[in-house]
């Protein structure tokens, strides 16, 4: 299904936050398994509230840089970009989520392609996206690799003190 992608509207906030939290629940469960419960709880004592705030903040701050995927007149995904006007001419897909009921149907790919087109329209020459290397982020990695992103492996270590 090819979704309709349109600019974010403030009335979308509740739906976008809700679908994001449901989409990211398995991701945070995977992070907890990867890190262990003790480190995970220290890093994310209330991941739902933190993510709720992060989505609300990006939607409020990034007017004109957040879009919603719509199916059957309901928000089923969203994407946000950042424009880094530096000598590197780089833009970033800073957030992307697809409602779990619609995952696997190409909405994440459509949102990614849409975001890349917006970065090109802004005359940027490099696009970046960041995601996890744990199993919970596998679908995100597949989406970005399908869009032509090149993986730069980075090692990040955590230790309880």
N, C-alpha and C positions, 0 to 999 in steps of 0.2 A: 504494500500500500504506500503510495506516495502522499505524504501529509501536506497539508497547506501550511506554509511557514509565513508567519506574520510578525510585525513588531509587538513586543511585550506591551501590555497595558496594565496599569496599576490594579485593575480588577482581576488580573491573572495571578496576583501574588499568592493567595491562599492555595489555589490549585497547583501552582508551580512548586511551592514549598512542600505540599503534601506528596506530590508525585516524586519529588527529589528524595524525601526521607524514605519513602517506600523503595525507591530504586537503589538507594545507598545502604539500606539495612544489611543486605548480604555482603556488601563490600566491607562494612565495619565489622561484621562477624568474621570475615576472612582475616582482616587485620588483627583482630583479637587472637585468632588461632595462630597467626604468624608470629606475633609479638609476645604472646603469653598474656594472661589476664592481668597480671600485676602491672606490667609496663603499659598495656593498653589502657587500663583504668587511670593511670597517672597522666597519660597523654590525652585521653578523651574521657574525662569524668562524666560528661553528659554530651555525648556526640550529637544526639538529636537536637538539643537546644543550640549547640554551637553551629551545626549545619543550618538549622532554621534561620539563625541570625545571619550567617554568611550568605545564604540565598536571598534573604530580604535585603541585605546590604548591597549585593551586586545588582539586584533588580532596581533598587532605588538610585544607586549612584551611576549606573551605566546606561542612562537614557540614550536610546538610539544604538545601543550595542548589545541588546538582549532581544532574542526572538523566541517565539513559541511555535511549536508544531501542534497542529490542530487536526483532530479526526472526529467525525460525527459532532462537530461544534464544541468539542471539549479539548482542553489542553492535555496533550499526551507526552510532551517533551519540551525541553528548552535548551538554548545555548547562549552563552555570553562570551564576548571577545574583549580583549584589551589591545589597544594600539600603543606600541612602544616606539615612539618617534625618536629614534636615536641613530647613530651612525650605522647601526646594524639593520635598520629598517625592518624591525621584527614585530609581528603581532602574535597574539596568543589566544587560543581557545581556553578560557579560564574556568568555565563550568559547562557541563553538559549532563543532562539526565533524561532518561526515557522511562515513562510509566512502566512498571513491571508487566502489566497486562498487554503492553504493546511492544515489548522487547523482542528482538529477533526478526522484526518485520521491515527493517531498513530505515527506521526513523532516525536512529543514531547516525547512520551513514548520511542521510539527507541533511540532517542538522550540521554535520561536520562539513559537508560539501558547501552548504549555504554559508557557513562561517568563513570558510576559505575564500569563497567568492567575495565576501565583504572585505576581507583583508587585502585581496588583490585590488578591489575597487579603491581602497585607501592608498594604493601604490606601494604597499609593503612588499618586500621580496622574500622574506623568510617567515614561516609560521611555526609556532611551537605549541605543544600541548604536553602536560605532565599527567602521569597516571602511575598506579602502583604496579609492582612486579609480582604481587601475590596472586593466588588463584582467583580471588574475588574481583580482580581487575582484568581478567582474561578477555572478557567481551569488549571492554574498552580498548585494550591493546589491539585486538583484531580489527576493530573499527578504524583506528588510527593508521594501522599498517595498510589496510585496504585503501585508505585515502592517500597513501604514498609517503606518510611520515617515516623517517628513519630513526630507529632506536639508538639512543646513546646510553649504554648501560652505566648506571651510577650506583655505587655502593654506599648505603647509609646504614649505620649500625646503631643499636640501642642497647643500653645496659642499665639494670637497676643499680642504684647507689644506696 
